[in-house]
Structure formats: structure tokens, C-alpha cells
Amino acid sequence: MVDNSFTIQVFTGRDGLASLLPQWSALMKQIQRPCFYHHPQWFAAYLNRTDADDTRITFVGVYRRSSLVAVFPTTWQRHPKTGNLEVSLPIFEDLYMADCAISDTECPSNIFSYYRSRLGNVIGGKWDMYCASDVLEDSLIARAMLKNASVNTTTYADSVCAEIPIGDYAAMVTGLKKKFRGNLNNARNRLARTGSAEFSVVKSPGEIAGTFREFVELEMSGWKGRPDQPRANFEQPSAIGLKDRKLRFYENVVRRFCEIGSAEIAVLRLDGKMIGAEICILLNDTSYAIKAAYDEAAGRFSPGHLLIDYACRRYAEDGVIRRYNQVTDYPWFSGWNPEYRRYLVIREFNWTMKGTLACLRSKVGTRVRRKELIK
């Protein structure tokens, strides 16, 4: 049953987000375990990556009386082949993760039911499908959609993200495979014999901008910045410095989260030269490694693994960060014995003719995907 004590307000694009920002920032204090993609800063960084106002994203605020209790980032389009009107959480090239933001005082499924009941008013017509892609299985939107999932909902696991639980450092290292520990020690010793190595962490607004620019140059120097040098399954170069919009996005991410004390860049230098670096967003007890780069000429020192080792050691000593999340699942990360969390694709179909047909097609496709996963 829809709770009619709620109301909605719609905020569109960059200007809309600017007017919603103070209320959304206050809402974040009502969420015990927010992730970086719950924050308005994440979406502001995306919308401000260009001078033009990006109105593809609408933010639907759900209010109980005069208090904002939830925000649903929303985008929609009509499918070019089927003509279906598809509504979704916004996932674009750089905006690669999303979730709704719901106060801990509210029931996620009740809030979502109300939001769904008002979608036609938001988009100006009957919708056929609502889709939440690349959402973690314990995300707010997943909890909201799956609690009362009906026959017109389909779900499948798309990928996973890896994260290391942070506890006693010595015990964690002891639990690693002997060969992996040996390779890690060899990399440390090789680095120490070669020159003066220094690990550091930059967090202050005065320093982080310059370190970020150095990070961009480092990433551009390797295969990520070279279209003529594809690597393994990564056929397209992904360096931040290749596209102005992408550069602006990550500049904004680092600056905005730094302003709220939630960004850091960990750096490994050899004789003063940066050979490895990692950009992390820290929220609650979790560090999210959103970007990493290393000097390919220094590959024999395994700078990526040494930075992970450095992170695990200092997080264990500080006792604040309890989980080190890689956001994705790189094969080389498996040596750290990470835990895995699934990314889901959840689709809910409206009881329209087009929605019903799309639901049947989705159920068939979901079965095929599950069989492929079993193989």
C-alpha cells in the first residue's frame, strides 16, 4: 500500500541539484553507512564536468511533511527499437555507480513504492520498465526493490567487487599464500636496493590538487593513456587525461570529497619520482579505491601491490577503516584473499502491454545468463 503522507519534488540537472544540495547534505547525516555514490558531491562532480547544463539526470526528492527523507537520481529514455519508455538509475561512462539515498528512519520498500507510484508524474507518461544496474546486492535500491519483488521483477548478478576486511595486519599477511607473500617481500627488497623509497598520503586541499595532476600524468604515461597499446581485455584506453570531461569529473570528485574530509591520494615515490598512486574516497569505515596508476617502467617493484600493502598496514594501525574496497574485481587482486560482493541488475516492469512483453523477454534472458554463470 502506498503511503500518502509522502510528497515529491523534482529537481533537474545541475541547477536543480544546486538547489537540492543543502537538504541532500543534511539527509546524508541520517544514513549510517553511506557510500560515495549516495552523496550529492558524486553527482555534482559529474554534472559539473562540462560548462553546459546536463539535464539528462533528474533528482526526485521524497518528503515526509517538510523533511527530505529520500533522493532518487532518475533518468529515462524511449528504447529506439521497442519504443519502451525505460526509467533507470543514471549509469553513464564516468558515473559508473549509483544508488538512491534513503534515511535510516524510513522503510526502503515503502519509500520506493511511493516513488514508483509517482513515476508517471515525473516523466510525463506511462513507464514500461524501471532498471537499477550495477547496484550492490546490499544497496538501498536493491533492498527496496527486492523486499516485495513480484512476478514482474527480474534480477541477475552482473559482476562482483572485491574488498579486504581490515583487522590485525600480521594475521592478514600470514593468511596469504606463501608464494604471494614471497613475491611481495621480493618487491619490497628490490625497491629498497634500487633507491630511496617513500610512501605518503595526501589529504589536505592545498596539496591534493597538485598530487592529482601528477597522478594524471603518471596514468597517461602507461598503456591506459596509449590507444595503440591495448592491454589484455581492456581494449580501450581509460586514462583520465584522455578526455576533458573525464578529467573535469575526477578533478571535481577529488576536490569535493576532499572538502568534506573524505578523499586521499596514497603515493609511492622512488628517488622522489612518483611510481605508483591510488585515489581513495573514505566514508565511515570503508576506503573505496576509485582510481590507480603506476609507472610501467617500475613494474618489477609491483607498486600496485605495495600500495595495497601500505594501505592495509596503516588502516590496521589507525583502527578507523575496516574495509578496503576496490570497487571492481581485477584478477591480480585475488592474491589478497578478498571477499566479494555481487553487483546486480534489477528490472521491474509496469503492467503495460510493452512492459509485459519486455518482462517475458527479460525472464528468458535472465535464465540464459544464470546457465552461463553455472558453466
Sequence and secondary structure as in RCSB ss.txt:
>XXXX:A:sequence
MVDNSFTIQVFTGRDGLASLLPQWSALMKQIQRPCFYHHPQWFAAYLNRTDADDTRITFVGVYRRSSLVAVFPTT
WQRHPKTGNLEVSLPIFEDLYMADCAISDTECPSNIFSYYRSRLGNVIGGKWDMYCASDVLEDSLIARAMLKNAS
VNTTTYADSVCAEIPIGDYAAMVTGLKKKFRGNLNNARNRLARTGSAEFSVVKSPGEIAGTFREFVELEMSGWKG
RPDQPRANFEQPSAIGLKDRKLRFYENVVRRFCEIGSAEIAVLRLDGKMIGAEICILLNDTSYAIKAAYDEAAGR
FSPGHLLIDYACRRYAEDGVIRRYNQVTDYPWFSGWNPEYRRYLVIREFNWTMKGTLACLRSKVGTRVRRKELIK
>XXXX:A:secstr
   TTEEEEEEEHHHHHHHHHHHHHHHHTT SS  GGGSHHHHHHHHTTSSS  TT EEEEEEETTEEEEEEEEE
EEE TTT  EEEE    SS      EE TTS HHHHHHHHHHTHHHHHTS  SEEEEEEEETTSHHHHHHHHT  
TTEEEEEEEEEEEEE   HHHHHHTS HHHHHHHHHHHHHHHHHS EEEEEE SHHHHHHHHHHHHHHHHTSGGG
 TT  BTTB S   GGG HHHHHHHHHHHHHHHHTT EEEEEEEETTEEEEEEEEEEETTEEEEEEEEE GGGGG
G HHHHHHHHHHHHHHHH S  EEE SS  GGGGGG  EEEEEEEEEEE SSHHHHHHHHHHHHHHHHHHHHHH 
